Amino acid sequence: MEDTHRILHIHKNVSGVLSEINSKISKLDVNILGQYLSTNLDVGYVVLDISKSDSLDTLKELKQIDHTIKARI
């Protein structure tokens, strides 16, 4: 998709992380164009497709979430 960035958020698989991701994105008023997720017993990941203009602020917020292992564009 043009003018989008894909953000990867890898985190410990604990309750509430996905809710916190979506809460932070909502507070930034970012439109999610695509969202994919998966977990195993220990680790989860979320892939977000968002507008390039929102990606740096979103990445900064996602890195502050407890249990984050790695977040990158």
mmCIF file as gemmi writes it, N, C-alpha and C atoms, coordinates in Angstrom:
data_model
loop_
_atom_site.group_PDB
_atom_site.id
_atom_site.type_symbol
_atom_site.label_atom_id
_atom_site.label_alt_id
_atom_site.label_comp_id
_atom_site.label_asym_id
_atom_site.label_entity_id
_atom_site.label_seq_id
_atom_site.pdbx_PDB_ins_code
_atom_site.Cartn_x
_atom_site.Cartn_y
_atom_site.Cartn_z
_atom_site.occupancy
_atom_site.B_iso_or_equiv
_atom_site.pdbx_formal_charge
_atom_site.auth_seq_id
_atom_site.auth_asym_id
_atom_site.pdbx_PDB_model_num
ATOM 1 N N . MET Axp A 1 ? 0.837 -1.177 0 1 0 ? 1 A 1
ATOM 2 C CA . MET Axp A 1 ? 0 0 0 1 0 ? 1 A 1
ATOM 3 C C . MET Axp A 1 ? 0.881 1.239 0 1 0 ? 1 A 1
ATOM 4 N N . GLU Axp A 2 ? 0.521 2.191 -0.802 1 0 ? 2 A 1
ATOM 5 C CA . GLU Axp A 2 ? 1.291 3.428 -0.88 1 0 ? 2 A 1
ATOM 6 C C . GLU Axp A 2 ? 1.075 4.287 0.358 1 0 ? 2 A 1
ATOM 7 N N . ASP Axp A 3 ? 2.089 5.059 0.695 1 0 ? 3 A 1
ATOM 8 C CA . ASP Axp A 3 ? 2.042 6.001 1.806 1 0 ? 3 A 1
ATOM 9 C C . ASP Axp A 3 ? 1.721 5.349 3.151 1 0 ? 3 A 1
ATOM 10 N N . THR Axp A 4 ? 2.144 4.098 3.324 1 0 ? 4 A 1
ATOM 11 C CA . THR Axp A 4 ? 1.947 3.425 4.6 1 0 ? 4 A 1
ATOM 12 C C . THR Axp A 4 ? 3.275 2.889 5.119 1 0 ? 4 A 1
ATOM 13 N N . HIS Axp A 5 ? 3.318 2.696 6.407 1 0 ? 5 A 1
ATOM 14 C CA . HIS Axp A 5 ? 4.43 2.008 7.049 1 0 ? 5 A 1
ATOM 15 C C . HIS Axp A 5 ? 3.874 0.815 7.785 1 0 ? 5 A 1
ATOM 16 N N . ARG Axp A 6 ? 4.675 -0.2 7.883 1 0 ? 6 A 1
ATOM 17 C CA . ARG Axp A 6 ? 4.323 -1.386 8.667 1 0 ? 6 A 1
ATOM 18 C C . ARG Axp A 6 ? 5.148 -1.34 9.943 1 0 ? 6 A 1
ATOM 19 N N . ILE Axp A 7 ? 4.474 -1.411 11.074 1 0 ? 7 A 1
ATOM 20 C CA . ILE Axp A 7 ? 5.137 -1.417 12.375 1 0 ? 7 A 1
ATOM 21 C C . ILE Axp A 7 ? 5.002 -2.808 12.978 1 0 ? 7 A 1
ATOM 22 N N . LEU Axp A 8 ? 6.104 -3.323 13.483 1 0 ? 8 A 1
ATOM 23 C CA . LEU Axp A 8 ? 6.126 -4.614 14.155 1 0 ? 8 A 1
ATOM 24 C C . LEU Axp A 8 ? 6.345 -4.379 15.643 1 0 ? 8 A 1
ATOM 25 N N . HIS Axp A 9 ? 5.487 -4.946 16.462 1 0 ? 9 A 1
ATOM 26 C CA . HIS Axp A 9 ? 5.616 -4.851 17.92 1 0 ? 9 A 1
ATOM 27 C C . HIS Axp A 9 ? 5.692 -6.269 18.47 1 0 ? 9 A 1
ATOM 28 N N . ILE Axp A 10 ? 6.846 -6.624 19.017 1 0 ? 10 A 1
ATOM 29 C CA . ILE Axp A 10 ? 7.051 -7.944 19.625 1 0 ? 10 A 1
ATOM 30 C C . ILE Axp A 10 ? 7.033 -7.742 21.13 1 0 ? 10 A 1
ATOM 31 N N . HIS Axp A 11 ? 6.293 -8.591 21.829 1 0 ? 11 A 1
ATOM 32 C CA . HIS Axp A 11 ? 6.101 -8.401 23.256 1 0 ? 11 A 1
ATOM 33 C C . HIS Axp A 11 ? 5.955 -9.737 23.981 1 0 ? 11 A 1
ATOM 34 N N . LYS Axp A 12 ? 6.131 -9.679 25.314 1 0 ? 12 A 1
ATOM 35 C CA . LYS Axp A 12 ? 5.854 -10.85 26.124 1 0 ? 12 A 1
ATOM 36 C C . LYS Axp A 12 ? 4.357 -11.122 26.059 1 0 ? 12 A 1
ATOM 37 N N . ASN Axp A 13 ? 3.989 -12.376 25.996 1 0 ? 13 A 1
ATOM 38 C CA . ASN Axp A 13 ? 2.582 -12.746 25.884 1 0 ? 13 A 1
ATOM 39 C C . ASN Axp A 13 ? 1.921 -12.704 27.262 1 0 ? 13 A 1
ATOM 40 N N . VAL Axp A 14 ? 1.486 -11.496 27.639 1 0 ? 14 A 1
ATOM 41 C CA . VAL Axp A 14 ? 0.778 -11.298 28.899 1 0 ? 14 A 1
ATOM 42 C C . VAL Axp A 14 ? -0.535 -10.565 28.611 1 0 ? 14 A 1
ATOM 43 N N . SER Axp A 15 ? -1.473 -10.753 29.49 1 0 ? 15 A 1
ATOM 44 C CA . SER Axp A 15 ? -2.792 -10.149 29.33 1 0 ? 15 A 1
ATOM 45 C C . SER Axp A 15 ? -2.704 -8.623 29.308 1 0 ? 15 A 1
ATOM 46 N N . GLY Axp A 16 ? -3.432 -8.006 28.395 1 0 ? 16 A 1
ATOM 47 C CA . GLY Axp A 16 ? -3.562 -6.559 28.355 1 0 ? 16 A 1
ATOM 48 C C . GLY Axp A 16 ? -2.678 -5.826 27.379 1 0 ? 16 A 1
ATOM 49 N N . VAL Axp A 17 ? -1.697 -6.491 26.791 1 0 ? 17 A 1
ATOM 50 C CA . VAL Axp A 17 ? -0.783 -5.787 25.884 1 0 ? 17 A 1
ATOM 51 C C . VAL Axp A 17 ? -1.513 -5.306 24.632 1 0 ? 17 A 1
ATOM 52 N N . LEU Axp A 18 ? -2.311 -6.152 24.013 1 0 ? 18 A 1
ATOM 53 C CA . LEU Axp A 18 ? -3.035 -5.744 22.801 1 0 ? 18 A 1
ATOM 54 C C . LEU Axp A 18 ? -3.99 -4.59 23.107 1 0 ? 18 A 1
ATOM 55 N N . SER Axp A 19 ? -4.628 -4.638 24.246 1 0 ? 19 A 1
ATOM 56 C CA . SER Axp A 19 ? -5.518 -3.555 24.648 1 0 ? 19 A 1
ATOM 57 C C . SER Axp A 19 ? -4.751 -2.241 24.785 1 0 ? 19 A 1
ATOM 58 N N . GLU Axp A 20 ? -3.555 -2.305 25.363 1 0 ? 20 A 1
ATOM 59 C CA . GLU Axp A 20 ? -2.743 -1.099 25.523 1 0 ? 20 A 1
ATOM 60 C C . GLU Axp A 20 ? -2.255 -0.574 24.173 1 0 ? 20 A 1
ATOM 61 N N . ILE Axp A 21 ? -1.896 -1.469 23.271 1 0 ? 21 A 1
ATOM 62 C CA . ILE Axp A 21 ? -1.496 -1.049 21.915 1 0 ? 21 A 1
ATOM 63 C C . ILE Axp A 21 ? -2.627 -0.283 21.253 1 0 ? 21 A 1
ATOM 64 N N . ASN Axp A 22 ? -3.81 -0.861 21.269 1 0 ? 22 A 1
ATOM 65 C CA . ASN Axp A 22 ? -4.954 -0.223 20.612 1 0 ? 22 A 1
ATOM 66 C C . ASN Axp A 22 ? -5.37 1.065 21.314 1 0 ? 22 A 1
ATOM 67 N N . SER Axp A 23 ? -5.215 1.137 22.627 1 0 ? 23 A 1
ATOM 68 C CA . SER Axp A 23 ? -5.535 2.351 23.367 1 0 ? 23 A 1
ATOM 69 C C . SER Axp A 23 ? -4.602 3.496 22.971 1 0 ? 23 A 1
ATOM 70 N N . LYS Axp A 24 ? -3.305 3.208 22.89 1 0 ? 24 A 1
ATOM 71 C CA . LYS Axp A 24 ? -2.339 4.245 22.509 1 0 ? 24 A 1
ATOM 72 C C . LYS Axp A 24 ? -2.595 4.734 21.083 1 0 ? 24 A 1
ATOM 73 N N . ILE Axp A 25 ? -2.91 3.825 20.197 1 0 ? 25 A 1
ATOM 74 C CA . ILE Axp A 25 ? -3.186 4.204 18.809 1 0 ? 25 A 1
ATOM 75 C C . ILE Axp A 25 ? -4.451 5.061 18.732 1 0 ? 25 A 1
ATOM 76 N N . SER Axp A 26 ? -5.446 4.692 19.503 1 0 ? 26 A 1
ATOM 77 C CA . SER Axp A 26 ? -6.69 5.456 19.535 1 0 ? 26 A 1
ATOM 78 C C . SER Axp A 26 ? -6.458 6.875 20.053 1 0 ? 26 A 1
ATOM 79 N N . LYS Axp A 27 ? -5.656 7.016 21.109 1 0 ? 27 A 1
ATOM 80 C CA . LYS Axp A 27 ? -5.369 8.338 21.674 1 0 ? 27 A 1
ATOM 81 C C . LYS Axp A 27 ? -4.636 9.228 20.681 1 0 ? 27 A 1
ATOM 82 N N . LEU Axp A 28 ? -3.832 8.616 19.799 1 0 ? 28 A 1
ATOM 83 C CA . LEU Axp A 28 ? -3.12 9.38 18.773 1 0 ? 28 A 1
ATOM 84 C C . LEU Axp A 28 ? -4.007 9.672 17.56 1 0 ? 28 A 1
ATOM 85 N N . ASP Axp A 29 ? -5.215 9.116 17.553 1 0 ? 29 A 1
ATOM 86 C CA . ASP Axp A 29 ? -6.163 9.268 16.442 1 0 ? 29 A 1
ATOM 87 C C . ASP Axp A 29 ? -5.58 8.74 15.126 1 0 ? 29 A 1
ATOM 88 N N . VAL Axp A 30 ? -4.924 7.573 15.228 1 0 ? 30 A 1
ATOM 89 C CA . VAL Axp A 30 ? -4.303 6.923 14.072 1 0 ? 30 A 1
ATOM 90 C C . VAL Axp A 30 ? -5.273 5.897 13.49 1 0 ? 30 A 1
ATOM 91 N N . ASN Axp A 31 ? -5.43 5.921 12.187 1 0 ? 31 A 1
ATOM 92 C CA . ASN Axp A 31 ? -6.273 4.947 11.502 1 0 ? 31 A 1
ATOM 93 C C . ASN Axp A 31 ? -5.432 3.718 11.155 1 0 ? 31 A 1
ATOM 94 N N . ILE Axp A 32 ? -5.855 2.553 11.634 1 0 ? 32 A 1
ATOM 95 C CA . ILE Axp A 32 ? -5.165 1.304 11.325 1 0 ? 32 A 1
ATOM 96 C C . ILE Axp A 32 ? -5.701 0.771 10.006 1 0 ? 32 A 1
ATOM 97 N N . LEU Axp A 33 ? -4.812 0.602 9.037 1 0 ? 33 A 1
ATOM 98 C CA . LEU Axp A 33 ? -5.2 0.096 7.72 1 0 ? 33 A 1
ATOM 99 C C . LEU Axp A 33 ? -5.161 -1.421 7.662 1 0 ? 33 A 1
ATOM 100 N N . GLY Axp A 34 ? -4.364 -2.034 8.536 1 0 ? 34 A 1
ATOM 101 C CA . GLY Axp A 34 ? -4.282 -3.483 8.637 1 0 ? 34 A 1
ATOM 102 C C . GLY Axp A 34 ? -3.664 -3.844 9.971 1 0 ? 34 A 1
ATOM 103 N N . GLN Axp A 35 ? -4.131 -4.946 10.558 1 0 ? 35 A 1
ATOM 104 C CA . GLN Axp A 35 ? -3.582 -5.381 11.837 1 0 ? 35 A 1
ATOM 105 C C . GLN Axp A 35 ? -3.575 -6.902 11.855 1 0 ? 35 A 1
ATOM 106 N N . TYR Axp A 36 ? -2.42 -7.466 12.188 1 0 ? 36 A 1
ATOM 107 C CA . TYR Axp A 36 ? -2.241 -8.913 12.222 1 0 ? 36 A 1
ATOM 108 C C . TYR Axp A 36 ? -1.556 -9.26 13.537 1 0 ? 36 A 1
ATOM 109 N N . LEU Axp A 37 ? -1.942 -10.359 14.144 1 0 ? 37 A 1
ATOM 110 C CA . LEU Axp A 37 ? -1.319 -10.715 15.402 1 0 ? 37 A 1
ATOM 111 C C . LEU Axp A 37 ? -1.262 -12.219 15.578 1 0 ? 37 A 1
ATOM 112 N N . SER Axp A 38 ? -0.323 -12.623 16.422 1 0 ? 38 A 1
ATOM 113 C CA . SER Axp A 38 ? -0.168 -14.028 16.761 1 0 ? 38 A 1
ATOM 114 C C . SER Axp A 38 ? 0.597 -14.122 18.067 1 0 ? 38 A 1
ATOM 115 N N . THR Axp A 39 ? 0.418 -15.238 18.779 1 0 ? 39 A 1
ATOM 116 C CA . THR Axp A 39 ? 1.141 -15.469 20.023 1 0 ? 39 A 1
ATOM 117 C C . THR Axp A 39 ? 1.505 -16.938 20.137 1 0 ? 39 A 1
ATOM 118 N N . ASN Axp A 40 ? 2.492 -17.206 20.991 1 0 ? 40 A 1
ATOM 119 C CA . ASN Axp A 40 ? 2.723 -18.555 21.492 1 0 ? 40 A 1
ATOM 120 C C . ASN Axp A 40 ? 2.695 -18.435 23.008 1 0 ? 40 A 1
ATOM 121 N N . LEU Axp A 41 ? 3.166 -19.4 23.727 1 0 ? 41 A 1
ATOM 122 C CA . LEU Axp A 41 ? 3.079 -19.333 25.19 1 0 ? 41 A 1
ATOM 123 C C . LEU Axp A 41 ? 3.855 -18.171 25.791 1 0 ? 41 A 1
ATOM 124 N N . ASP Axp A 42 ? 4.962 -17.765 25.162 1 0 ? 42 A 1
ATOM 125 C CA . ASP Axp A 42 ? 5.844 -16.758 25.753 1 0 ? 42 A 1
ATOM 126 C C . ASP Axp A 42 ? 5.844 -15.4 25.062 1 0 ? 42 A 1
ATOM 127 N N . VAL Axp A 43 ? 5.664 -15.388 23.741 1 0 ? 43 A 1
ATOM 128 C CA . VAL Axp A 43 ? 5.857 -14.171 22.946 1 0 ? 43 A 1
ATOM 129 C C . VAL Axp A 43 ? 4.664 -13.951 22.025 1 0 ? 43 A 1
ATOM 130 N N . GLY Axp A 44 ? 4.351 -12.665 21.83 1 0 ? 44 A 1
ATOM 131 C CA . GLY Axp A 44 ? 3.324 -12.295 20.862 1 0 ? 44 A 1
ATOM 132 C C . GLY Axp A 44 ? 3.863 -11.228 19.938 1 0 ? 44 A 1
ATOM 133 N N . TYR Axp A 45 ? 3.197 -11.071 18.803 1 0 ? 45 A 1
ATOM 134 C CA . TYR Axp A 45 ? 3.565 -9.966 17.921 1 0 ? 45 A 1
ATOM 135 C C . TYR Axp A 45 ? 2.315 -9.377 17.296 1 0 ? 45 A 1
ATOM 136 N N . VAL Axp A 46 ? 2.407 -8.086 16.998 1 0 ? 46 A 1
ATOM 137 C CA . VAL Axp A 46 ? 1.358 -7.364 16.297 1 0 ? 46 A 1
ATOM 138 C C . VAL Axp A 46 ? 2.019 -6.641 15.144 1 0 ? 46 A 1
ATOM 139 N N . VAL Axp A 47 ? 1.436 -6.747 13.967 1 0 ? 47 A 1
ATOM 140 C CA . VAL Axp A 47 ? 1.89 -6.021 12.786 1 0 ? 47 A 1
ATOM 141 C C . VAL Axp A 47 ? 0.798 -5.025 12.442 1 0 ? 47 A 1
ATOM 142 N N . LEU Axp A 48 ? 1.175 -3.758 12.337 1 0 ? 48 A 1
ATOM 143 C CA . LEU Axp A 48 ? 0.223 -2.684 12.039 1 0 ? 48 A 1
ATOM 144 C C . LEU Axp A 48 ? 0.601 -1.995 10.749 1 0 ? 48 A 1
ATOM 145 N N . ASP Axp A 49 ? -0.353 -1.787 9.885 1 0 ? 49 A 1
ATOM 146 C CA . ASP Axp A 49 ? -0.175 -0.954 8.7 1 0 ? 49 A 1
ATOM 147 C C . ASP Axp A 49 ? -0.887 0.367 8.974 1 0 ? 49 A 1
ATOM 148 N N . ILE Axp A 50 ? -0.103 1.472 8.97 1 0 ? 50 A 1
ATOM 149 C CA . ILE Axp A 50 ? -0.654 2.795 9.239 1 0 ? 50 A 1
ATOM 150 C C . ILE Axp A 50 ? -0.043 3.802 8.276 1 0 ? 50 A 1
ATOM 151 N N . SER Axp A 51 ? -0.599 4.993 8.255 1 0 ? 51 A 1
ATOM 152 C CA . SER Axp A 51 ? -0.098 6.064 7.402 1 0 ? 51 A 1
ATOM 153 C C . SER Axp A 51 ? 1.342 6.428 7.789 1 0 ? 51 A 1
ATOM 154 N N . LYS Axp A 52 ? 2.163 6.709 6.789 1 0 ? 52 A 1
ATOM 155 C CA . LYS Axp A 52 ? 3.55 7.112 7.049 1 0 ? 52 A 1
ATOM 156 C C . LYS Axp A 52 ? 3.617 8.334 7.955 1 0 ? 52 A 1
ATOM 157 N N . SER Axp A 53 ? 2.683 9.247 7.8 1 0 ? 53 A 1
ATOM 158 C CA . SER Axp A 53 ? 2.712 10.482 8.588 1 0 ? 53 A 1
ATOM 159 C C . SER Axp A 53 ? 2.485 10.229 10.081 1 0 ? 53 A 1
ATOM 160 N N . ASP Axp A 54 ? 1.909 9.095 10.431 1 0 ? 54 A 1
ATOM 161 C CA . ASP Axp A 54 ? 1.646 8.761 11.838 1 0 ? 54 A 1
ATOM 162 C C . ASP Axp A 54 ? 2.655 7.795 12.429 1 0 ? 54 A 1
ATOM 163 N N . SER Axp A 55 ? 3.556 7.276 11.624 1 0 ? 55 A 1
ATOM 164 C CA . SER Axp A 55 ? 4.357 6.137 12.057 1 0 ? 55 A 1
ATOM 165 C C . SER Axp A 55 ? 5.377 6.452 13.148 1 0 ? 55 A 1
ATOM 166 N N . LEU Axp A 56 ? 6.047 7.582 13.098 1 0 ? 56 A 1
ATOM 167 C CA . LEU Axp A 56 ? 7.082 7.869 14.102 1 0 ? 56 A 1
ATOM 168 C C . LEU Axp A 56 ? 6.483 8.1 15.493 1 0 ? 56 A 1
ATOM 169 N N . ASP Axp A 57 ? 5.39 8.852 15.567 1 0 ? 57 A 1
ATOM 170 C CA . ASP Axp A 57 ? 4.73 9.073 16.856 1 0 ? 57 A 1
ATOM 171 C C . ASP Axp A 57 ? 4.169 7.77 17.406 1 0 ? 57 A 1
ATOM 172 N N . THR Axp A 58 ? 3.614 6.958 16.536 1 0 ? 58 A 1
ATOM 173 C CA . THR Axp A 58 ? 3.056 5.672 16.96 1 0 ? 58 A 1
ATOM 174 C C . THR Axp A 58 ? 4.154 4.761 17.476 1 0 ? 58 A 1
ATOM 175 N N . LEU Axp A 59 ? 5.246 4.666 16.766 1 0 ? 59 A 1
ATOM 176 C CA . LEU Axp A 59 ? 6.362 3.82 17.191 1 0 ? 59 A 1
ATOM 177 C C . LEU Axp A 59 ? 6.875 4.26 18.559 1 0 ? 59 A 1
ATOM 178 N N . LYS Axp A 60 ? 7.027 5.551 18.762 1 0 ? 60 A 1
ATOM 179 C CA . LYS Axp A 60 ? 7.501 6.078 20.039 1 0 ? 60 A 1
ATOM 180 C C . LYS Axp A 60 ? 6.581 5.633 21.18 1 0 ? 60 A 1
ATOM 181 N N . GLU Axp A 61 ? 5.282 5.719 20.984 1 0 ? 61 A 1
ATOM 182 C CA . GLU Axp A 61 ? 4.323 5.315 22.013 1 0 ? 61 A 1
ATOM 183 C C . GLU Axp A 61 ? 4.35 3.81 22.256 1 0 ? 61 A 1
ATOM 184 N N . LEU Axp A 62 ? 4.452 3.027 21.187 1 0 ? 62 A 1
ATOM 185 C CA . LEU Axp A 62 ? 4.438 1.575 21.341 1 0 ? 62 A 1
ATOM 186 C C . LEU Axp A 62 ? 5.677 1.068 22.077 1 0 ? 62 A 1
ATOM 187 N N . LYS Axp A 63 ? 6.792 1.741 21.908 1 0 ? 63 A 1
ATOM 188 C CA . LYS Axp A 63 ? 8.017 1.339 22.607 1 0 ? 63 A 1
ATOM 189 C C . LYS Axp A 63 ? 7.91 1.528 24.118 1 0 ? 63 A 1
ATOM 190 N N . GLN Axp A 64 ? 6.979 2.362 24.566 1 0 ? 64 A 1
ATOM 191 C CA . GLN Axp A 64 ? 6.815 2.637 25.993 1 0 ? 64 A 1
ATOM 192 C C . GLN Axp A 64 ? 5.915 1.626 26.701 1 0 ? 64 A 1
ATOM 193 N N . ILE Axp A 65 ? 5.306 0.723 25.969 1 0 ? 65 A 1
ATOM 194 C CA . ILE Axp A 65 ? 4.398 -0.256 26.563 1 0 ? 65 A 1
ATOM 195 C C . ILE Axp A 65 ? 5.199 -1.279 27.364 1 0 ? 65 A 1
ATOM 196 N N . ASP Axp A 66 ? 4.717 -1.546 28.584 1 0 ? 66 A 1
ATOM 197 C CA . ASP Axp A 66 ? 5.336 -2.591 29.393 1 0 ? 66 A 1
ATOM 198 C C . ASP Axp A 66 ? 5.318 -3.915 28.633 1 0 ? 66 A 1
ATOM 199 N N . HIS Axp A 67 ? 6.317 -4.716 28.826 1 0 ? 67 A 1
ATOM 200 C CA . HIS Axp A 67 ? 6.449 -6.044 28.216 1 0 ? 67 A 1
ATOM 201 C C . HIS Axp A 67 ? 6.857 -6.003 26.744 1 0 ? 67 A 1
ATOM 202 N N . THR Axp A 68 ? 7.211 -4.805 26.219 1 0 ? 68 A 1
ATOM 203 C CA . THR Axp A 68 ? 7.695 -4.7 24.853 1 0 ? 68 A 1
ATOM 204 C C . THR Axp A 68 ? 9.09 -5.325 24.778 1 0 ? 68 A 1
ATOM 205 N N . ILE Axp A 69 ? 9.28 -6.179 23.81 1 0 ? 69 A 1
ATOM 206 C CA . ILE Axp A 69 ? 10.605 -6.759 23.548 1 0 ? 69 A 1
ATOM 207 C C . ILE Axp A 69 ? 11.293 -5.949 22.457 1 0 ? 69 A 1
ATOM 208 N N . LYS Axp A 70 ? 10.557 -5.646 21.382 1 0 ? 70 A 1
ATOM 209 C CA . LYS Axp A 70 ? 11.121 -4.908 20.255 1 0 ? 70 A 1
ATOM 210 C C . LYS Axp A 70 ? 9.965 -4.284 19.485 1 0 ? 70 A 1
ATOM 211 N N . ALA Axp A 71 ? 10.163 -3.055 19.021 1 0 ? 71 A 1
ATOM 212 C CA . ALA Axp A 71 ? 9.201 -2.383 18.145 1 0 ? 71 A 1
ATOM 213 C C . ALA Axp A 71 ? 9.993 -1.659 17.078 1 0 ? 71 A 1
ATOM 214 N N . ARG Axp A 72 ? 9.568 -1.808 15.829 1 0 ? 72 A 1
ATOM 215 C CA . ARG Axp A 72 ? 10.293 -1.128 14.741 1 0 ? 72 A 1
ATOM 216 C C . ARG Axp A 72 ? 9.395 -0.935 13.544 1 0 ? 72 A 1
ATOM 217 N N . ILE Axp A 73 ? 9.809 -0.022 12.689 1 0 ? 73 A 1
ATOM 218 C CA . ILE Axp A 73 ? 9.108 0.231 11.422 1 0 ? 73 A 1
ATOM 219 C C . ILE Axp A 73 ? 9.748 -0.648 10.373 1 0 ? 73 A 1
